[in-house]
Amino acid sequence: MPLPALLLLLGAITSEVIGTTALKYSDGFSKFVPSLLVIVGYGLAFYLLSLSLRQIPLGSAYAIWSGLGTAATAAIGVWLWQESVSPLRIMGIVLIIAGVVVLNLAQGGKG
């Protein structure tokens, strides 16, 4: 995968995580600034993701985007809102990341 496309994908992941974090702060879209961050974050995330798809296969890009976004969002939930950390939740995140790796290995082998 070309570095510029990976950087676009990382930007998409970062934007999506910012948008999702702002979603919690928006309090059901009742707070203006967090609500604006949700719209901008998700809009930018999809735009950057679409640009990365010019050079990264859809399955790989989406797996990386959703998997890393999920893991980062879960970590932010633990950090900002003291959401619980349990062995089962950690195992779930590890399985998501393992799934991303397996999908990318399959893509590399065209299998």
N, C-alpha and C positions, 0 to 999 in steps of 0.2 A: 504494500500500500504506500503510495507516495506521501511524503511528509506534509506537503501543503493540504492534502485531503484529510490527513489525520488531524492536523491543527484545526481545520474547519470543524471536524467532528468533535474535537475536544471543546471548541467554542460552543457548539450546539449543546453538548452535555452540560457545560457550565451554565449556559443560559436557561436550560430546562430546570436545572436544580435551583437556580435563583428564582425562577417563576414559581416553582412548586413551594419553595420556602415562603415566598411572598403570599402565596395562596393561603397558607396558615395564618399569616399576619393580617390578611385582608378582612378577616372576620365575616365571611360570607359576602364579600365585595361591599362591605359597609364602610370601609376606610379607603379613601381616595388613593394615597400614594402606594400602599401595598397592592391595591387593585390594578393600578397603572403598571407596576412592576410585573404583575402576572401577565398582562397583555403583551407588554414589550418583551419579557423573558421568553414566553412561548412563541411569539411571532419570530423573534430572532433565532430561537432554537430550530424552528422548522425551516427557516430560510437557510441557515448554515448547514443543516442536515441535507437539504436539497442540493446545495452546492457540493457537499462532500460526495454525494451519490454520482457525480460525474466520473469519479475515479474509484470509488469503493463499491463493491457489490451490495445490493440492497439488504440481503440477509445478514451479511457481516456488519454493515453500518448500523442497522436497526438493533441487532443483538448487542453490539458494543454500547450504543446510545442508551438503550433501555436498561441494560445490565449495570453499567457504571452509574447511570442516573439513579437507579433504584438503590444501589449500595451507598452512594453519596447521600441521598435523601434520608436513608435509614440512619446513617451516622449523624447527620445534622439533627434528626429527631431526638437521638440520644443526647447529643451535646446541648441543644437549645431548650428542649422541653422535657428532659430527663425521662424519655421513654425507656421502657424496660429493655434490658439486655439479658437474654437467656441463651443457653446453649442451642435451643431450637431455632431462635432467630438468627444466630450467628451461622448455624448450619444452612439455613435457607439462603443467606447472602452468599455463602461459599458455593452453594449449588448453582446460584444464578451466575456467578463469575465462572464457574467450571463449565456451565452451559455455553457461555460466550466463547470460551477457549475452544470447546469441542466444535462449535459451529464454524469458527475461523479455521480450525485444522481441516475440517471437512471441505470448506471452500478452497483452501490451498491445494488440496488433493483432488479437487473437482468431483468430490464424492458425496 
